[in-house]
């Protein structure tokens, strides 16, 4: 079987969505599927101008030679007309992977409406849609995508070691501080301003926060966030580390006491699963697919988005009670046994592609 995988930008980028696509390609190639990655440039131009890249995409390759085109839904502006052209001119099947729906992240209602329109059009041209969580599937169904055409394939989680509990340096470490960890790109959707406010509410010098994530995606927001840290007098308690490679990131997970993700919108939360694999108790927002990973009061706490008081209370509960932290951390690790590995994720994607190849369109 020969397939093409279409992604927007650099497939090696350090985000959960790109990791999912990268692992899928690695699995397919390792199992004999000839897989070509087609990169659509992520240009800094207005959203609607990305529609123009459809024309170049149509004539970039002889698409008839591919049995299936596997698409990252993040590239939806370029796929809008391309998918229609592909279904009319070829028998190539289309499978779209949805990591998140971009209309949900739009900052005004007008943009949300036209982004939703374009995303819906792209998804309705697909022969099969892969959703990264049951929450994402439910959202797709509200857009008119038939549930029977959607397959839920959760991302993988292989950290830190398959089948063994991570060594717990927290038990032997100096207990004068308690380290919170957040892994998230510095953008408004990640709710980091709410986390800074929560930390200021706690007013506990022993609580420190490490933030791992790209500071250059939205530089103005990043600057405002750091200014807020200064305004609250938290310079000695909040540390920004930028993006980190996987091996370095693992050391931050291993050294943390509590993992916090205050997102406003999170389709699944790969970083939550990674933190759970390191036996960390979780404090996160009750949004998107996060409740598929975190059970409130069992392996952590779920709070409403944009609620610094509730976020502070949840952090304080864990910070003040070592026994509760240990219980929630152990339950986090135990729950990862029921999560996909990346190998299982790849196998499930392969199964979808193999099945769709033999189906007749229409």
C-alpha positions as CSV (number, residue, x, y, z in Angstrom):
1,X,0.0,0.0,0.0
2,X,1.2,3.5,-0.9
3,X,0.0,6.5,1.0
4,X,0.6,10.2,1.2
5,X,0.5,12.0,4.6
6,X,-0.3,15.7,4.4
7,X,0.8,18.0,7.3
8,X,0.9,21.7,7.8
9,X,4.4,22.9,8.6
10,X,7.2,20.8,10.2
11,X,6.2,17.3,11.2
12,X,9.1,17.3,13.6
13,X,7.7,20.2,15.6
14,X,7.3,19.6,19.4
15,X,3.6,19.6,19.8
16,X,1.2,16.7,20.6
17,X,-0.5,16.8,17.2
18,X,2.7,16.6,15.3
19,X,4.0,13.9,17.6
20,X,0.8,11.9,16.7
21,X,1.4,12.3,13.0
22,X,5.1,11.5,13.4
23,X,4.5,8.3,15.3
24,X,1.9,7.3,12.7
25,X,4.3,7.7,9.9
26,X,7.1,5.9,11.8
27,X,4.8,2.9,12.4
28,X,3.5,2.7,8.8
29,X,7.0,2.8,7.4
30,X,8.3,0.2,9.8
31,X,5.4,-2.1,8.7
32,X,6.0,-1.9,5.0
33,X,3.7,0.9,4.0
34,X,5.3,3.2,1.5
35,X,4.6,6.6,3.1
36,X,5.4,10.0,1.6
37,X,5.1,13.1,3.8
38,X,3.7,16.1,2.0
39,X,4.4,19.4,3.9
40,X,2.3,22.4,3.3
41,X,4.2,25.6,4.3
42,X,2.9,27.2,7.5
43,X,3.1,30.7,6.2
44,X,2.5,33.8,8.4
45,X,-0.4,35.0,6.3
46,X,-4.1,35.6,7.0
47,X,-6.2,32.4,7.4
48,X,-8.2,32.7,4.2
49,X,-5.0,33.1,2.1
50,X,-4.1,29.5,3.0
51,X,-6.9,28.5,0.7
52,X,-4.7,29.5,-2.2
53,X,-2.3,26.7,-1.4
54,X,-5.0,24.3,-2.7
55,X,-4.1,25.0,-6.3
56,X,-0.4,24.1,-5.8
57,X,-1.4,21.0,-3.8
58,X,-3.6,19.6,-6.6
59,X,-0.8,19.5,-9.1
60,X,2.1,18.8,-6.8
61,X,2.0,15.0,-7.2
62,X,0.3,12.4,-9.4
63,X,-2.2,11.6,-6.6
64,X,-3.7,8.6,-8.4
65,X,-0.6,6.5,-7.4
66,X,-1.7,6.7,-3.7
67,X,-4.3,4.3,-2.3
68,X,-5.0,6.6,0.6
69,X,-4.2,10.2,1.5
70,X,-3.8,10.6,5.3
71,X,-4.4,14.2,6.3
72,X,-3.8,16.2,9.4
73,X,-6.9,18.3,9.9
74,X,-4.8,21.2,11.0
75,X,-4.1,21.8,7.3
76,X,-7.8,22.2,6.6
77,X,-7.6,25.6,4.7
78,X,-5.5,24.0,2.0
79,X,-7.6,20.8,2.0
80,X,-10.9,22.5,1.5
81,X,-10.9,22.5,-2.4
82,X,-8.2,19.9,-2.7
83,X,-10.3,17.1,-1.2
84,X,-13.2,17.9,-3.5
85,X,-10.9,17.8,-6.5
86,X,-9.3,14.5,-5.3
87,X,-12.7,12.8,-5.0
88,X,-13.8,13.9,-8.4
89,X,-10.6,13.0,-10.3
90,X,-9.2,9.9,-8.5
91,X,-10.3,6.8,-6.6
92,X,-7.8,7.7,-3.8
93,X,-9.4,7.4,-0.4
94,X,-9.2,10.3,2.2
95,X,-8.6,9.7,5.9
96,X,-8.5,12.8,8.1
97,X,-7.0,12.8,11.6
98,X,-8.5,15.4,14.0
99,X,-6.4,16.5,16.9
100,X,-8.5,19.6,17.7
101,X,-11.2,21.7,15.9
102,X,-9.8,25.1,15.1
103,X,-13.1,26.9,15.1
104,X,-13.3,26.2,18.8
105,X,-10.1,28.2,19.3
106,X,-11.2,31.2,17.2
107,X,-11.2,34.5,19.2
108,X,-14.3,36.0,17.7
109,X,-17.7,34.6,16.6
110,X,-17.3,35.6,12.9
111,X,-14.0,33.7,12.5
112,X,-15.4,30.8,14.4
113,X,-18.3,30.6,11.9
114,X,-16.2,30.6,8.8
115,X,-13.5,28.3,10.2
116,X,-16.3,25.8,11.2
117,X,-17.7,26.0,7.7
118,X,-14.4,25.2,6.1
119,X,-13.6,22.4,8.6
120,X,-17.0,20.8,8.1
121,X,-16.5,20.8,4.4
122,X,-13.1,19.1,4.7
123,X,-14.4,16.5,7.1
124,X,-17.4,15.7,4.9
125,X,-15.2,14.9,2.0
126,X,-13.3,12.2,4.0
127,X,-14.0,8.5,3.7
128,X,-13.0,8.1,7.3
129,X,-12.2,10.4,10.2
130,X,-9.9,9.5,13.1
131,X,-10.6,11.4,16.3
132,X,-8.0,11.6,19.1
133,X,-10.6,11.4,21.9
134,X,-14.3,10.6,22.5
135,X,-14.8,14.3,23.2
136,X,-13.5,15.1,19.7
137,X,-15.8,12.5,18.2
138,X,-18.8,14.1,20.0
139,X,-17.8,17.5,18.7
140,X,-17.5,16.1,15.1
141,X,-21.0,14.6,15.4
142,X,-22.4,18.1,16.3
143,X,-20.9,19.3,13.0
144,X,-22.9,16.7,11.0
145,X,-20.2,14.1,10.6
146,X,-21.8,10.6,11.0
147,X,-20.6,8.7,14.0
148,X,-20.2,5.6,12.0
149,X,-17.5,7.2,9.9
150,X,-15.5,8.3,13.0
151,X,-12.9,6.1,14.7
152,X,-11.5,7.1,18.0
153,X,-7.7,6.4,18.3
154,X,-6.2,7.8,21.4
155,X,-2.6,9.0,21.3
156,X,0.1,6.8,22.7
157,X,2.0,7.1,25.9
158,X,5.3,5.2,26.2
159,X,7.0,7.2,29.0
160,X,9.0,6.5,31.0
161,X,9.5,2.8,30.7
162,X,7.1,0.3,29.3
163,X,5.6,-1.9,32.1
164,X,7.6,-0.4,35.0
165,X,6.9,2.5,37.4
166,X,9.2,5.5,37.1
167,X,11.7,5.8,39.9
168,X,10.4,8.4,42.4
169,X,13.0,11.0,43.2
170,X,10.4,13.0,45.1
171,X,10.8,10.5,48.1
172,X,14.5,11.2,48.6
173,X,14.6,14.9,47.6
174,X,14.9,17.9,49.9
175,X,11.3,18.8,50.8
176,X,11.9,22.5,51.3
177,X,10.1,23.2,48.0
178,X,7.2,21.7,46.1
179,X,7.6,21.8,42.3
180,X,4.6,22.3,40.0
181,X,5.1,21.6,36.3
182,X,3.3,22.8,33.3
183,X,4.1,21.6,29.7
184,X,2.3,23.9,27.3
185,X,3.1,26.3,24.5
186,X,2.8,29.9,25.7
187,X,-0.5,30.8,24.1
188,X,-3.8,32.1,25.6
189,X,-5.6,28.8,25.0
190,X,-3.3,27.1,27.6
191,X,-4.7,29.3,30.4
192,X,-1.3,30.1,31.9
193,X,-2.4,33.6,33.1
194,X,-5.0,31.8,35.3
195,X,-2.2,29.6,36.7
196,X,-0.1,32.6,37.6
197,X,-3.0,34.2,39.4
198,X,-3.6,30.9,41.3
199,X,0.0,30.8,42.4
200,X,-0.2,34.4,43.6
201,X,-3.3,33.5,45.6
202,X,-1.4,30.7,47.4
203,X,1.4,33.1,48.4
204,X,3.6,30.1,49.5
205,X,7.3,30.6,48.8
206,X,7.7,26.8,48.9
207,X,5.6,26.3,45.8
208,X,7.6,26.8,42.6
209,X,6.5,26.4,39.0
210,X,8.4,25.2,35.9
211,X,6.8,26.1,32.6
212,X,8.0,24.1,29.5
213,X,6.9,25.4,26.1
214,X,7.5,27.5,23.1
215,X,7.6,31.2,24.1
216,X,7.7,32.4,20.4
217,X,4.3,31.3,19.1
218,X,2.6,34.4,20.5
219,X,5.4,36.7,21.7
220,X,3.1,39.5,22.9
221,X,1.2,37.1,25.1
222,X,4.4,35.6,26.4
223,X,5.6,39.1,27.3
224,X,2.3,39.9,29.1
225,X,2.6,36.6,31.0
226,X,6.1,37.4,32.2
227,X,5.0,40.9,33.2
228,X,2.2,39.4,35.3
229,X,4.8,37.2,37.0
230,X,6.8,40.3,37.9
231,X,3.7,42.2,39.0
232,X,2.8,39.5,41.4
233,X,6.4,39.3,42.7
234,X,6.8,35.7,41.6
235,X,10.1,36.0,39.8
236,X,11.8,33.6,42.2
237,X,9.0,31.0,42.0
238,X,8.2,30.8,38.3
239,X,10.8,29.6,35.8
240,X,10.3,29.6,32.0
241,X,12.4,27.0,30.2
242,X,11.2,27.2,26.6
243,X,10.8,24.1,24.4
244,X,12.8,21.1,25.6
245,X,13.7,17.9,23.7
246,X,12.1,14.6,24.9
247,X,15.0,13.4,27.0
248,X,15.3,16.8,28.8
249,X,11.5,17.0,29.2
250,X,11.6,13.6,30.9
251,X,13.9,14.9,33.6
252,X,11.4,17.7,34.4
253,X,8.6,15.2,34.7
254,X,10.7,13.1,37.0
255,X,11.6,16.0,39.3
256,X,8.1,17.4,39.6
257,X,5.6,16.9,42.5
258,X,2.4,18.0,40.8
259,X,1.5,18.5,37.1
260,X,-0.9,21.4,36.2
261,X,-2.6,22.0,32.9
262,X,-5.1,25.0,33.1
263,X,-6.1,24.9,29.4
264,X,-9.2,26.5,28.0
265,X,-9.4,24.0,25.2
266,X,-7.7,20.6,25.1
267,X,-8.9,17.9,22.7
268,X,-6.9,15.1,24.6
269,X,-3.9,16.2,26.6
270,X,-0.9,14.1,25.6
271,X,1.2,15.9,28.2
272,X,-1.3,14.9,30.9
273,X,-0.8,11.2,29.9
274,X,3.0,11.7,30.0
275,X,2.8,13.2,33.5
276,X,0.6,10.3,34.6
277,X,3.2,7.8,33.3
278,X,5.7,9.5,35.7
279,X,3.4,9.0,38.6
280,X,2.3,12.6,39.0
281,X,-0.9,13.8,40.5
282,X,-2.8,16.0,38.1
283,X,-4.6,19.4,38.5
284,X,-6.3,20.3,35.2
285,X,-9.3,21.9,33.7
286,X,-12.5,20.1,33.1
287,X,-12.5,20.6,29.3
288,X,-12.2,18.6,26.1
289,X,-10.7,15.1,26.5
290,X,-8.9,15.7,29.8
291,X,-11.7,13.9,31.8
292,X,-10.9,10.8,29.8
293,X,-7.5,10.8,31.6
294,X,-8.2,12.4,35.0
295,X,-10.9,11.3,37.4
296,X,-11.6,14.0,39.9
297,X,-10.5,13.0,43.4
298,X,-8.9,9.8,42.2
299,X,-5.7,10.7,40.3
300,X,-6.0,14.5,40.7
301,X,-8.5,17.3,40.5
302,X,-10.5,18.9,37.7
303,X,-11.5,22.5,37.9
304,X,-13.4,24.9,35.6
305,X,-11.4,26.8,33.0
306,X,-10.5,30.5,33.8
307,X,-11.1,30.0,37.6
308,X,-8.0,30.9,39.5
309,X,-9.6,30.4,42.9
310,X,-10.7,26.8,42.2
311,X,-7.3,26.1,40.6
312,X,-5.5,27.4,43.7
313,X,-7.7,25.3,46.0
314,X,-6.9,22.1,44.0
315,X,-3.2,22.8,44.1
316,X,-3.4,23.6,47.8
317,X,-5.1,20.3,48.6
318,X,-2.3,18.3,47.0
319,X,0.5,20.6,48.3
320,X,-0.7,20.3,51.9
321,X,-1.2,16.5,51.9
322,X,1.7,14.2,51.0
323,X,-0.4,11.1,51.5
324,X,-3.0,12.4,49.0
325,X,-0.3,13.4,46.5
326,X,1.2,9.9,46.7
327,X,-2.3,8.2,46.3
328,X,-3.2,10.4,43.3
329,X,0.3,9.8,41.8
330,X,0.0,6.1,42.1
331,X,-3.4,6.1,40.6
332,X,-2.1,8.2,37.7
333,X,0.5,5.6,37.0
334,X,-1.9,2.7,37.3
335,X,-4.3,4.4,34.8
336,X,-1.6,4.6,32.2
337,X,-1.8,0.8,31.8
338,X,-5.1,1.3,30.0
339,X,-3.8,3.9,27.6
340,X,-2.5,3.2,24.1
341,X,1.2,2.8,23.5
342,X,2.4,4.5,20.4
343,X,2.8,1.1,18.8
344,X,-0.9,0.3,19.5
345,X,-1.9,3.8,18.2
346,X,0.0,3.1,14.9
347,X,-1.5,-0.4,14.6
348,X,-5.0,1.0,14.9
349,X,-4.3,3.7,12.3
350,X,-2.9,1.0,10.0
351,X,-6.1,-1.1,10.5
352,X,-8.3,1.9,9.4
353,X,-6.2,2.6,6.3
354,X,-6.2,-1.1,5.3
355,X,-9.9,-1.3,5.7
356,X,-10.8,1.9,3.9
357,X,-8.6,1.0,0.9
358,X,-10.9,-1.9,0.0
359,X,-14.2,0.0,0.3
360,X,-16.0,1.5,-2.6
361,X,-16.7,5.2,-2.4
362,X,-20.2,6.5,-2.4
